Amino acid sequence: MDVQLQELVDKIKKDGVESAEFMAADIIKGAKDEAKSIVESAKKDAENFVSRATEEADRLEKAAEAAIRQAGRNLLITFRDSIEAELSALVKKETAAVYSSDVLKGLIPSAVTAWIKTTGTSDLTVILNESDRNALEDSLLKALKDTLPGGLELHTDDSLSGGFRIGTRDGAAYYDFSAEAVADLFSAYLNPRVSAILASAAKES
């Protein structure tokens, strides 16, 4: 009886130990599998984060480069516009200075005579600023007395800084020899040259 009891006890212990070992092995396997899954998931999340961070860094770098390029273009455009404005103002000022009373005294009769010769029309008007008209009226009327039997009609336009406009009295046709018109002609030539010089300088920098 004692032997049988001992055998039973030994069997229970053995079965219990084997069962416990099996359960422990199963638990350990499950824990390992879960740990592996967690590590793989964390690794995948880390890779995704790095990928997104890299893409965002690239996007920010490209955006910064684009902003710098645009700022550079804006600066060049502003600088070009400023230079062109300064040149235009200088050309206008110098052109107006060239149109002195002495120059106009000879230039206007020549222009009127050429107009009449070319068109056959003598019904003309000359437009000056008030200062030049006051200074030149007598000399012009005297110089053109024989060329224009009907007399020369003079008008004033104080928007003119210098020079003159000549045209028919009905306004059907006119030529603009004002300082502004001549300055615009010079500026139209100078401004593309300025732009080309700045563009070339920008490429070399």
TIZA-645797 format. One line per field, with one value per atom (N, C-alpha, C): residue in one letter; x, y, z; atom name. Coordinates in steps of 0.05 Angstrom, whole numbers, plus 5000, padded with zeros to 4 digits. Layout:
BEGIN
type (A	...)
east (X	...)
north (Y	...)
up (Z	...)
atom (CA	...)
This chain:
BEGIN
type (M	M	M	D	D	D	V	V	V	Q	Q	Q	L	L	L	Q	Q	Q	E	E	E	L	L	L	V	V	V	D	D	D	K	K	K	I	I	I	K	K	K	K	K	K	D	D	D	G	G	G	V	V	V	E	E	E	S	S	S	A	A	A	E	E	E	F	F	F	M	M	M	A	A	A	A	A	A	D	D	D	I	I	I	I	I	I	K	K	K	G	G	G	A	A	A	K	K	K	D	D	D	E	E	E	A	A	A	K	K	K	S	S	S	I	I	I	V	V	V	E	E	E	S	S	S	A	A	A	K	K	K	K	K	K	D	D	D	A	A	A	E	E	E	N	N	N	F	F	F	V	V	V	S	S	S	R	R	R	A	A	A	T	T	T	E	E	E	E	E	E	A	A	A	D	D	D	R	R	R	L	L	L	E	E	E	K	K	K	A	A	A	A	A	A	E	E	E	A	A	A	A	A	A	I	I	I	R	R	R	Q	Q	Q	A	A	A	G	G	G	R	R	R	N	N	N	L	L	L	L	L	L	I	I	I	T	T	T	F	F	F	R	R	R	D	D	D	S	S	S	I	I	I	E	E	E	A	A	A	E	E	E	L	L	L	S	S	S	A	A	A	L	L	L	V	V	V	K	K	K	K	K	K	E	E	E	T	T	T	A	A	A	A	A	A	V	V	V	Y	Y	Y	S	S	S	S	S	S	D	D	D	V	V	V	L	L	L	K	K	K	G	G	G	L	L	L	I	I	I	P	P	P	S	S	S	A	A	A	V	V	V	T	T	T	A	A	A	W	W	W	I	I	I	K	K	K	T	T	T	T	T	T	G	G	G	T	T	T	S	S	S	D	D	D	L	L	L	T	T	T	V	V	V	I	I	I	L	L	L	N	N	N	E	E	E	S	S	S	D	D	D	R	R	R	N	N	N	A	A	A	L	L	L	E	E	E	D	D	D	S	S	S	L	L	L	L	L	L	K	K	K	A	A	A	L	L	L	K	K	K	D	D	D	T	T	T	L	L	L	P	P	P	G	G	G	G	G	G	L	L	L	E	E	E	L	L	L	H	H	H	T	T	T	D	D	D	D	D	D	S	S	S	L	L	L	S	S	S	G	G	G	G	G	G	F	F	F	R	R	R	I	I	I	G	G	G	T	T	T	R	R	R	D	D	D	G	G	G	A	A	A	A	A	A	Y	Y	Y	Y	Y	Y	D	D	D	F	F	F	S	S	S	A	A	A	E	E	E	A	A	A	V	V	V	A	A	A	D	D	D	L	L	L	F	F	F	S	S	S	A	A	A	Y	Y	Y	L	L	L	N	N	N	P	P	P	R	R	R	V	V	V	S	S	S	A	A	A	I	I	I	L	L	L	A	A	A	S	S	S	A	A	A	A	A	A	K	K	K	E	E	E	S	S	S)
east (5017	5000	5017	5037	5055	5070	5077	5091	5073	5049	5030	5024	5022	5017	5040	5064	5088	5090	5083	5083	5063	5039	5019	5028	5041	5051	5072	5090	5111	5099	5079	5066	5053	5039	5026	5047	5069	5090	5101	5106	5117	5098	5072	5053	5050	5051	5049	5073	5096	5121	5120	5113	5112	5091	5068	5047	5057	5070	5080	5101	5119	5140	5128	5107	5094	5081	5067	5054	5075	5096	5117	5129	5134	5145	5126	5101	5080	5079	5081	5080	5104	5128	5153	5151	5141	5139	5120	5098	5079	5091	5106	5119	5140	5155	5175	5162	5141	5126	5116	5104	5093	5116	5138	5161	5171	5173	5182	5164	5137	5117	5119	5124	5126	5151	5173	5199	5195	5183	5179	5161	5140	5121	5135	5152	5166	5187	5200	5219	5205	5182	5167	5158	5148	5140	5164	5187	5211	5219	5218	5225	5206	5179	5160	5165	5171	5177	5201	5222	5247	5240	5224	5217	5201	5182	5166	5183	5200	5218	5236	5247	5264	5249	5225	5208	5202	5195	5189	5214	5237	5262	5268	5264	5268	5249	5223	5203	5210	5218	5226	5251	5270	5294	5287	5270	5262	5246	5229	5213	5231	5251	5270	5286	5295	5310	5293	5268	5249	5245	5241	5237	5261	5285	5310	5312	5306	5308	5288	5263	5243	5251	5262	5271	5293	5311	5332	5321	5301	5289	5275	5261	5246	5266	5289	5309	5320	5326	5337	5316	5291	5270	5267	5267	5264	5288	5312	5336	5335	5327	5326	5306	5282	5262	5271	5286	5297	5317	5335	5356	5342	5323	5309	5295	5282	5268	5288	5311	5332	5342	5347	5357	5337	5312	5290	5288	5290	5288	5312	5336	5360	5359	5349	5347	5327	5305	5284	5295	5310	5321	5341	5359	5380	5368	5347	5335	5321	5307	5294	5315	5338	5359	5370	5372	5382	5363	5337	5318	5318	5340	5342	5326	5322	5308	5322	5349	5364	5360	5360	5356	5328	5308	5281	5276	5290	5287	5294	5314	5321	5307	5301	5289	5260	5244	5216	5211	5223	5219	5227	5249	5258	5237	5226	5205	5180	5172	5148	5152	5175	5181	5181	5193	5194	5166	5150	5122	5107	5108	5094	5104	5130	5142	5133	5131	5123	5094	5077	5048	5033	5044	5030	5010	5010	4991	5005	4993	5005	4988	4966	4947	4956	4977	4991	4989	4993	4994	5020	5033	5056	5050	5056	5050	5076	5078	5102	5093	5112	5104	5103	5091	5085	5111	5131	5157	5170	5171	5183	5166	5139	5122	5127	5128	5133	5160	5180	5207	5210	5194	5198	5177	5154	5132	5139	5151	5158	5177	5198	5218	5207	5189	5177	5158	5142	5123	5138	5160	5176	5190	5201	5216	5197	5172	5153	5133	5137	5118	5114	5136	5134	5125	5133	5126	5097	5086	5058	5043	5033	5019	4996	4983	4961	4969	4995	5005	5007	5024	5028	5012	4997	4981	4997	5002	5017	4998	5002	4987	5007	4997	5014	5004	5023	5017	5039	5033	5053	5061	5049	5058	5084	5091	5116	5139	5159	5182	5201	5198	5215	5207	5218	5211	5185	5173	5148	5134	5108	5092	5083	5082	5072	5051	5029	5008	4988	4969	4949	4930	4917	4900	4875	4867	4844	4851	4877	4886	4887	4884	4883	4911	4932	4959	4978	4998	5018	5044	5065	5091	5098	5109	5116	5146	5156	5184	5189	5171	5174	5197	5207	5228	5219	5193	5183	5183	5175	5173	5201	5220	5247	5260	5255	5266	5255	5229	5218	5231	5238	5252	5279	5294	5320	5316	5296	5292	5284	5268	5260	5284	5305	5330	5347	5348	5365	5355	5328	5317	5322	5319	5326	5356	5372	5401	5407	5394	5398	5389	5366	5356	5376	5387	5406	5432	5441	5465	5461	5438	5432	5428	5415	5412	5439	5457	5483	5498	5496	5510	5499	5473	5461	5471	5475	5484	5513	5529	5557	5561	5542	5546	5543)
north (4976	5000	5025	5025	5048	5052	5030	5031	5043	5034	5044	5074	5082	5110	5127	5117	5132	5135	5113	5114	5134	5135	5153	5182	5186	5213	5222	5202	5208	5215	5200	5204	5232	5239	5265	5287	5283	5304	5306	5282	5282	5295	5288	5299	5330	5337	5366	5382	5370	5384	5386	5364	5364	5385	5385	5404	5432	5437	5464	5472	5453	5459	5465	5450	5455	5482	5489	5515	5538	5533	5553	5557	5535	5537	5551	5545	5558	5588	5595	5623	5638	5624	5637	5641	5620	5623	5646	5647	5669	5696	5698	5723	5731	5710	5715	5725	5711	5719	5747	5754	5780	5801	5795	5813	5818	5796	5799	5816	5812	5828	5858	5862	5890	5903	5888	5899	5905	5886	5891	5915	5917	5940	5966	5966	5990	5997	5977	5981	5993	5982	5993	6022	6027	6054	6073	6065	6081	6087	6066	6070	6089	6087	6105	6134	6136	6163	6175	6160	6170	6177	6161	6166	6192	6196	6220	6244	6241	6263	6271	6251	6256	6271	6262	6275	6303	6308	6335	6353	6342	6357	6365	6346	6352	6373	6371	6390	6418	6420	6446	6457	6440	6449	6460	6446	6455	6482	6483	6507	6531	6526	6547	6556	6537	6544	6560	6552	6566	6595	6597	6624	6642	6630	6646	6655	6636	6643	6665	6663	6683	6710	6709	6734	6747	6730	6740	6753	6740	6751	6777	6778	6802	6825	6819	6839	6850	6832	6842	6859	6850	6865	6893	6894	6919	6937	6925	6941	6951	6933	6941	6964	6961	6982	7008	7007	7031	7044	7028	7039	7051	7037	7047	7073	7075	7099	7122	7117	7137	7147	7127	7134	7151	7143	7157	7186	7189	7216	7232	7220	7234	7242	7223	7230	7252	7251	7272	7299	7299	7324	7336	7318	7328	7336	7322	7329	7356	7360	7386	7409	7403	7423	7430	7410	7415	7434	7432	7449	7477	7491	7518	7537	7561	7580	7585	7586	7590	7567	7542	7519	7519	7524	7525	7547	7569	7592	7584	7567	7558	7532	7515	7489	7490	7507	7508	7519	7541	7549	7528	7514	7492	7470	7463	7442	7450	7475	7486	7486	7496	7498	7470	7450	7423	7411	7417	7406	7417	7443	7456	7444	7441	7430	7402	7386	7357	7353	7369	7364	7384	7407	7428	7442	7436	7448	7469	7493	7515	7524	7510	7517	7503	7514	7499	7511	7494	7503	7492	7508	7499	7502	7480	7479	7479	7498	7501	7503	7501	7508	7538	7549	7577	7594	7584	7599	7602	7580	7581	7598	7596	7613	7642	7650	7679	7688	7670	7677	7678	7662	7657	7669	7677	7685	7706	7727	7748	7739	7725	7716	7696	7678	7658	7670	7688	7701	7717	7729	7744	7726	7704	7685	7671	7667	7652	7670	7696	7715	7710	7705	7700	7672	7653	7625	7619	7633	7629	7656	7662	7688	7691	7669	7671	7672	7672	7673	7646	7645	7620	7620	7600	7598	7583	7596	7585	7578	7554	7546	7537	7537	7529	7502	7487	7462	7459	7465	7465	7437	7416	7389	7384	7401	7399	7411	7395	7406	7420	7415	7428	7418	7430	7421	7432	7420	7430	7408	7413	7397	7414	7403	7417	7401	7414	7398	7417	7404	7420	7431	7453	7467	7450	7433	7416	7391	7388	7365	7339	7340	7315	7301	7316	7305	7322	7310	7326	7310	7324	7312	7321	7303	7309	7311	7335	7340	7348	7341	7349	7334	7345	7332	7304	7302	7276	7255	7264	7244	7235	7254	7248	7230	7237	7221	7193	7190	7163	7147	7160	7146	7136	7153	7145	7122	7125	7106	7079	7079	7054	7039	7053	7040	7032	7050	7044	7022	7021	7002	6973	6964	6937	6931	6952	6949	6945	6960	6957	6929	6920	6893	6872	6875	6855	6855	6879	6880	6867	6873	6861	6831	6821	6792	6779	6791	6780	6780	6801	6802	6781	6776	6756	6728	6723	6696	6692	6714	6711	6710	6718	6719	6692)
up (5000	5000	5000	5016	5018	4992	4980	4954	4933	4932	4913	4917	4942	4948	4939	4944	4936	4906	4892	4863	4853	4866	4858	4863	4886	4892	4871	4865	4846	4818	4811	4785	4784	4806	4807	4805	4819	4818	4789	4777	4750	4731	4733	4714	4719	4744	4751	4740	4744	4735	4704	4690	4661	4651	4665	4657	4661	4684	4690	4670	4663	4644	4617	4609	4583	4583	4605	4607	4606	4621	4622	4594	4580	4553	4535	4537	4521	4526	4552	4560	4549	4552	4543	4513	4498	4469	4461	4476	4470	4476	4498	4505	4484	4474	4454	4428	4421	4396	4398	4422	4425	4425	4438	4439	4410	4395	4367	4351	4355	4341	4349	4375	4384	4372	4372	4361	4331	4316	4288	4282	4299	4296	4302	4324	4331	4310	4298	4277	4252	4246	4223	4228	4252	4259	4257	4267	4266	4237	4220	4192	4178	4185	4173	4183	4209	4220	4206	4203	4190	4161	4147	4119	4117	4135	4135	4142	4161	4169	4146	4132	4109	4087	4081	4061	4068	4094	4103	4102	4109	4107	4079	4060	4031	4022	4030	4022	4032	4058	4069	4056	4049	4036	4008	3993	3966	3968	3989	3992	3999	4016	4023	3999	3983	3959	3939	3936	3918	3928	3955	3967	3963	3966	3962	3933	3914	3886	3879	3890	3884	3896	3921	3933	3917	3906	3889	3864	3851	3827	3834	3856	3864	3869	3881	3887	3861	3842	3816	3801	3802	3788	3801	3827	3841	3835	3835	3829	3800	3782	3754	3750	3762	3760	3771	3793	3806	3788	3776	3758	3733	3722	3698	3704	3728	3736	3739	3752	3755	3728	3710	3683	3668	3669	3655	3665	3692	3704	3695	3695	3687	3657	3640	3612	3607	3621	3618	3627	3649	3660	3640	3630	3612	3585	3576	3551	3553	3575	3580	3581	3593	3594	3567	3549	3522	3506	3512	3498	3509	3507	3516	3497	3505	3488	3462	3463	3438	3419	3430	3413	3400	3417	3407	3386	3390	3372	3343	3340	3313	3305	3324	3318	3310	3323	3317	3289	3280	3252	3232	3237	3219	3218	3241	3241	3227	3231	3218	3188	3179	3150	3138	3151	3141	3140	3160	3160	3135	3131	3108	3082	3079	3055	3050	3071	3068	3064	3079	3078	3062	3058	3044	3062	3087	3106	3123	3123	3139	3162	3165	3187	3212	3225	3246	3274	3294	3322	3334	3350	3365	3394	3409	3438	3453	3472	3490	3519	3537	3564	3566	3587	3588	3588	3602	3604	3576	3561	3534	3515	3518	3500	3505	3530	3537	3527	3528	3519	3489	3475	3446	3428	3439	3422	3401	3409	3390	3368	3376	3357	3338	3347	3330	3309	3319	3301	3279	3287	3268	3248	3258	3241	3221	3228	3211	3197	3198	3187	3157	3143	3114	3108	3125	3120	3126	3146	3154	3152	3128	3125	3144	3151	3169	3198	3203	3230	3243	3263	3278	3304	3308	3333	3354	3377	3399	3422	3434	3458	3479	3504	3526	3538	3548	3563	3583	3608	3629	3638	3626	3631	3616	3597	3582	3599	3604	3619	3599	3574	3553	3526	3505	3478	3469	3449	3437	3423	3417	3399	3376	3353	3329	3316	3307	3295	3280	3268	3254	3275	3268	3287	3294	3275	3281	3298	3303	3319	3305	3278	3262	3262	3264	3263	3279	3291	3305	3309	3313	3320	3348	3364	3391	3394	3398	3402	3431	3449	3477	3490	3512	3527	3536	3544	3553	3531	3507	3485	3476	3475	3467	3489	3514	3536	3535	3529	3526	3505	3483	3461	3471	3485	3496	3516	3534	3555	3543	3521	3508	3499	3491	3483	3507	3527	3550	3568	3572	3592	3584	3559	3552	3555	3550	3554	3584	3601	3630	3639	3629	3636	3627	3603	3593	3610	3618	3634	3661	3674	3700	3698	3676	3672	3669	3654	3650	3677	3692	3718	3737	3736	3754	3747	3721	3713	3722	3722	3729	3759	3775	3804	3816)
atom (N	CA	C	N	CA	C	N	CA	C	N	CA	C	N	CA	C	N	CA	C	N	CA	C	N	CA	C	N	CA	C	N	CA	C	N	CA	C	N	CA	C	N	CA	C	N	CA	C	N	CA	C	N	CA	C	N	CA	C	N	CA	C	N	CA	C	N	CA	C	N	CA	C	N	CA	C	N	CA	C	N	CA	C	N	CA	C	N	CA	C	N	CA	C	N	CA	C	N	CA	C	N	CA	C	N	CA	C	N	CA	C	N	CA	C	N	CA	C	N	CA	C	N	CA	C	N	CA	C	N	CA	C	N	CA	C	N	CA	C	N	CA	C	N	CA	C	N	CA	C	N	CA	C	N	CA	C	N	CA	C	N	CA	C	N	CA	C	N	CA	C	N	CA	C	N	CA	C	N	CA	C	N	CA	C	N	CA	C	N	CA	C	N	CA	C	N	CA	C	N	CA	C	N	CA	C	N	CA	C	N	CA	C	N	CA	C	N	CA	C	N	CA	C	N	CA	C	N	CA	C	N	CA	C	N	CA	C	N	CA	C	N	CA	C	N	CA	C	N	CA	C	N	CA	C	N	CA	C	N	CA	C	N	CA	C	N	CA	C	N	CA	C	N	CA	C	N	CA	C	N	CA	C	N	CA	C	N	CA	C	N	CA	C	N	CA	C	N	CA	C	N	CA	C	N	CA	C	N	CA	C	N	CA	C	N	CA	C	N	CA	C	N	CA	C	N	CA	C	N	CA	C	N	CA	C	N	CA	C	N	CA	C	N	CA	C	N	CA	C	N	CA	C	N	CA	C	N	CA	C	N	CA	C	N	CA	C	N	CA	C	N	CA	C	N	CA	C	N	CA	C	N	CA	C	N	CA	C	N	CA	C	N	CA	C	N	CA	C	N	CA	C	N	CA	C	N	CA	C	N	CA	C	N	CA	C	N	CA	C	N	CA	C	N	CA	C	N	CA	C	N	CA	C	N	CA	C	N	CA	C	N	CA	C	N	CA	C	N	CA	C	N	CA	C	N	CA	C	N	CA	C	N	CA	C	N	CA	C	N	CA	C	N	CA	C	N	CA	C	N	CA	C	N	CA	C	N	CA	C	N	CA	C	N	CA	C	N	CA	C	N	CA	C	N	CA	C	N	CA	C	N	CA	C	N	CA	C	N	CA	C	N	CA	C	N	CA	C	N	CA	C	N	CA	C	N	CA	C	N	CA	C	N	CA	C	N	CA	C	N	CA	C	N	CA	C	N	CA	C	N	CA	C	N	CA	C	N	CA	C	N	CA	C	N	CA	C	N	CA	C	N	CA	C	N	CA	C	N	CA	C	N	CA	C	N	CA	C	N	CA	C	N	CA	C	N	CA	C	N	CA	C	N	CA	C	N	CA	C	N	CA	C	N	CA	C	N	CA	C	N	CA	C	N	CA	C	N	CA	C	N	CA	C	N	CA	C	N	CA	C	N	CA	C	N	CA	C	N	CA	C	N	CA	C	N	CA	C	N	CA	C	N	CA	C	N	CA	C	N	CA	C	N	CA	C	N	CA	C	N	CA	C	N	CA	C	N	CA	C	N	CA	C	N	CA	C	N	CA	C	N	CA	C	N	CA	C)
